[in-house]
Amino acid sequence: METNNEEAGRFGFGTTAAVDSFFKTITTQRQQKEIVLAINLQTLLRNALSAFTFVDGKKIENQATKGLDINGVVKKVQSDMVEIANEFASICSTQYKDRTHHILFYMVDYTKQVPKEFQKESKSENAWRLTAAAQAFARVMQPGDQTSGNVMMHVRMANQMKVPSYKGIAEVLKTFVKYDVDIHLISHMPLDYHISSYCGRKGYLYRSHTGEVVKLLPSDLGKTVFRDENVPFYPITHVLLGDKYLIKGSLSGKNKSMFLEQAKTNRWNLRTSDYITGKVKEYGWAPSYNLG
């Protein structure tokens, strides 16, 4: 697939691939219910701040936000939100005009969900810029609801979330959609991926940069987050193994090796969260906090 600079940066680097993958899904695979798309605003900011991305192994410069300061990036993401919502509304007005559909842009304070001692610390310039951009965005972005055709756009910020992280997102979704509706998610934060099991509904994750579609199922997410096909993605395994962005796993060294060996030997990718939790307690690996 050939991708030029303008296409790669249409919605900020990384975002274009994920959004276009979502649009392809809903235009080529008939959706039987109302469509719900949830987008993490920190992900849009992170992608917009990226100086480069790699497309088919080639390093491409981010022309969409090149040279912009933090406030410029915030304005670009605000513009992208409108464009994404309008394109979504255009598709729904022709292919799914018999129902009302929803797009939720959200920002979450993840630090309230994980004890500080288990949070990863990043002192990189990229991490600093993302924090600054998120703070600037929160100051100017007004939460609320807008309607375009048969699509409702919802914006919710961290200070509106009564419960942090995926539970807060789920509570927001519950106010305007039914529980049996599939959720389409664009987010780089693994903590958000628990929303599907918490809501008891099917879901799909659209990954930045690649546009890869991942089912929000424990077995599929385990491969994505842990890079291990033997460990399913549950709150208990997430706490134990951690992730790339936020959570520092509570298991390390010999205990982590034993955990991974047990997962492989006993095919934990086919087991329930309750089963694995029982085994974790049996081996004395129970963490000091939980995400549930």
C-alpha positions in Angstrom: 0.0 0.0 0.0 1.5 3.4 -1.0 0.9 6.2 1.4 2.0 9.7 0.8 2.8 12.3 3.5 -0.6 14.1 3.2 -2.6 10.8 3.5 -0.5 9.6 6.4 -1.1 12.8 8.3 -4.7 13.5 7.4 -5.8 13.1 11.1 -2.4 13.3 12.7 0.0 10.4 12.3 -1.2 7.0 13.4 -4.8 8.3 13.7 -5.5 8.1 9.9 -4.8 4.4 9.7 -7.0 3.6 12.7 -9.9 5.8 11.5 -9.8 4.6 7.9 -9.8 1.0 9.1 -12.9 1.7 11.1 -14.6 3.4 8.1 -13.7 0.4 6.0 -15.2 -2.0 8.5 -18.6 -0.2 8.7 -18.8 0.3 4.9 -17.8 -3.3 3.9 -19.4 -5.3 6.8 -23.0 -4.6 7.4 -23.7 -3.5 11.0 -26.9 -4.9 12.5 -27.2 -2.4 15.4 -26.4 1.2 16.0 -22.7 2.0 15.7 -20.7 3.3 18.6 -17.2 4.6 18.1 -15.2 5.7 21.2 -11.9 7.6 20.7 -9.3 8.4 23.3 -8.4 12.0 22.9 -4.9 11.3 24.4 -4.4 9.0 21.5 -5.2 11.7 19.0 -2.8 14.1 20.7 -0.1 11.5 20.9 -0.4 10.7 17.2 -0.5 14.4 16.3 2.7 15.0 18.3 4.6 12.2 16.6 7.4 13.6 14.4 7.6 10.5 12.3 5.7 7.2 11.5 6.7 4.1 9.6 4.5 3.0 6.7 5.5 -0.2 5.0 8.9 0.0 6.6 9.5 3.6 5.3 10.1 6.5 7.7 7.7 9.3 6.8 7.7 12.8 8.3 4.6 14.1 9.9 3.6 17.1 7.7 0.2 17.6 9.3 1.6 19.0 12.6 5.2 19.7 11.6 6.4 22.9 13.3 3.3 23.4 15.4 3.5 24.3 19.1 1.4 22.7 21.7 -1.6 25.0 21.1 -1.3 24.4 17.4 -1.5 20.7 17.9 -4.5 21.1 20.2 -6.3 23.1 17.4 -5.4 20.5 14.9 -6.9 17.7 17.0 -10.1 19.7 17.5 -10.4 20.1 13.8 -9.7 16.4 13.3 -12.6 15.6 15.7 -15.0 17.5 13.6 -13.8 16.0 10.3 -13.9 12.4 11.8 -17.5 13.0 13.1 -18.6 14.5 9.8 -17.2 11.6 7.7 -18.9 9.2 10.1 -22.2 11.1 9.8 -21.9 11.0 6.0 -21.5 7.2 5.9 -24.3 6.7 8.4 -26.7 9.0 6.5 -26.5 6.8 3.5 -25.9 3.3 4.7 -27.4 3.3 8.2 -30.0 6.0 8.1 -32.7 4.0 10.0 -30.8 4.3 13.3 -29.1 6.9 15.6 -25.3 6.3 15.9 -22.8 7.7 18.4 -19.2 8.9 18.5 -17.6 9.5 21.9 -14.4 11.5 22.3 -13.1 11.1 25.9 -10.2 12.0 28.1 -9.4 10.0 31.3 -7.2 10.5 34.3 -5.5 7.1 34.4 -3.4 7.8 37.4 -6.4 7.5 39.7 -6.9 3.8 38.7 -3.4 2.6 39.5 -1.4 3.1 42.7 1.6 5.4 42.2 4.2 2.7 43.0 2.9 0.6 40.1 2.8 3.4 37.6 5.6 3.6 35.0 7.5 6.8 35.1 8.6 8.4 31.8 10.9 11.4 31.7 11.1 11.5 28.0 10.5 14.7 26.0 7.6 12.9 24.2 5.9 12.1 27.5 6.3 15.7 28.7 4.8 17.1 25.5 1.9 14.7 25.6 1.1 15.7 29.2 1.4 19.4 28.3 -0.9 18.9 25.3 -3.5 17.0 27.3 -3.5 19.8 29.9 -3.9 22.5 27.3 -6.6 20.5 25.5 -8.5 20.0 28.8 -8.5 23.8 29.4 -10.1 24.7 26.1 -12.3 21.7 25.2 -15.9 22.1 26.2 -17.7 18.8 27.0 -21.1 18.4 25.5 -23.2 16.8 22.8 -23.9 17.7 19.2 -26.0 16.1 16.5 -25.1 15.8 12.8 -27.8 14.0 10.8 -28.3 10.7 12.5 -25.0 10.8 14.4 -24.6 12.2 17.9 -21.1 13.4 18.9 -20.3 13.3 22.6 -17.3 14.9 24.4 -16.5 13.9 27.9 -13.4 15.1 29.9 -11.7 13.6 32.9 -13.4 15.8 35.5 -16.8 14.5 34.3 -15.9 10.9 35.0 -17.3 9.8 38.3 -15.3 6.6 38.1 -11.8 6.7 36.4 -10.7 4.7 33.3 -12.8 2.1 31.5 -15.5 2.1 34.1 -16.0 5.8 33.7 -16.2 5.4 29.9 -18.7 2.5 30.3 -20.9 4.6 32.6 -20.9 7.4 30.0 -21.8 5.0 27.2 -24.6 3.6 29.3 -26.3 6.9 29.3 -27.0 6.9 25.5 -26.6 3.3 24.2 -27.8 -0.2 25.0 -25.5 -2.7 26.5 -25.8 -5.2 23.6 -24.3 -2.7 21.1 -20.8 -3.5 19.8 -18.2 -0.9 20.6 -15.5 0.3 18.2 -12.5 1.7 20.0 -9.5 3.8 19.0 -7.1 4.0 21.9 -3.4 3.3 22.7 -4.1 2.8 26.4 -4.6 -0.9 27.4 -6.6 0.1 30.4 -9.4 1.1 28.1 -9.5 -2.4 26.5 -11.3 -3.8 29.6 -14.4 -1.9 28.6 -15.7 -4.8 26.5 -15.7 -7.4 29.3 -17.0 -4.8 31.8 -20.0 -4.0 29.6 -20.6 -7.6 28.5 -20.5 -6.7 24.8 -18.5 -7.4 21.7 -15.9 -4.8 20.6 -13.2 -4.0 18.1 -9.9 -2.1 18.6 -8.4 -0.2 15.7 -4.7 0.3 16.2 -2.8 3.4 15.4 -0.3 3.5 12.6 -1.2 0.0 11.2 -5.0 0.1 11.2 -4.9 -3.5 12.5 -8.3 -4.6 13.8 -8.2 -6.6 17.1 -11.3 -8.2 18.7 -11.8 -7.0 22.2 -11.5 -10.6 23.5 -9.1 -11.7 26.3 -7.2 -14.1 24.0 -6.7 -11.6 21.2 -5.8 -8.7 23.5 -3.3 -10.9 25.3 -1.3 -11.2 22.1 -1.6 -7.4 21.5 -0.7 -6.2 25.0 1.5 -8.9 26.5 2.8 -10.2 23.1 2.1 -13.7 24.5 -0.6 -16.0 23.0 -0.8 -18.0 26.2 -1.9 -15.2 28.6 -5.4 -13.7 28.2 -6.0 -10.1 28.9 -8.0 -9.8 32.1 -7.7 -7.2 34.9 -5.8 -9.7 37.0 -3.2 -10.6 34.3 -2.9 -6.9 33.4 -1.9 -6.0 37.0 0.6 -8.9 37.1 2.3 -8.3 33.8 1.7 -4.6 33.2 1.8 -2.8 29.9 3.9 -0.6 27.7 2.4 2.8 28.7 1.2 3.0 32.3 1.2 -0.1 34.5 4.4 -1.6 35.9 3.7 -5.3 36.4 3.8 -6.6 40.0 5.5 -9.9 38.9 9.1 -10.0 38.0 12.1 -12.4 37.8 11.4 -16.0 38.9 7.8 -15.5 39.7 7.1 -14.0 36.3 8.8 -16.9 34.6 6.8 -19.4 36.6 3.6 -17.5 35.8 4.3 -17.6 32.0 5.2 -21.3 32.2 2.0 -22.1 34.0 0.0 -20.1 31.4 1.7 -22.0 28.5 1.4 -25.5 30.1 -2.2 -25.2 31.3 -3.5 -23.2 28.3 -4.6 -20.2 30.3 -5.6 -18.5 27.0 -8.7 -20.7 27.2 -9.4 -20.1 30.9 -11.7 -17.7 32.6 -10.7 -14.8 34.8 -12.0 -16.6 37.9 -9.9 -19.7 37.2 -6.7 -17.7 36.7 -7.4 -15.6 39.8 -7.7 -18.8 41.8 -4.4 -20.1 40.5 -2.7 -16.8 41.2 -3.8 -16.9 44.8 -2.8 -20.5 45.1 0.8 -19.7 44.0 0.9 -16.6 46.2 1.1 -14.1 43.4 -2.0 -12.1 44.3 -1.3 -8.4 43.7 -1.9 -5.7 46.3 -4.5 -3.9 44.2 -7.0 -4.7 41.4 -8.4 -3.0 38.4 -11.9 -4.4 38.8 
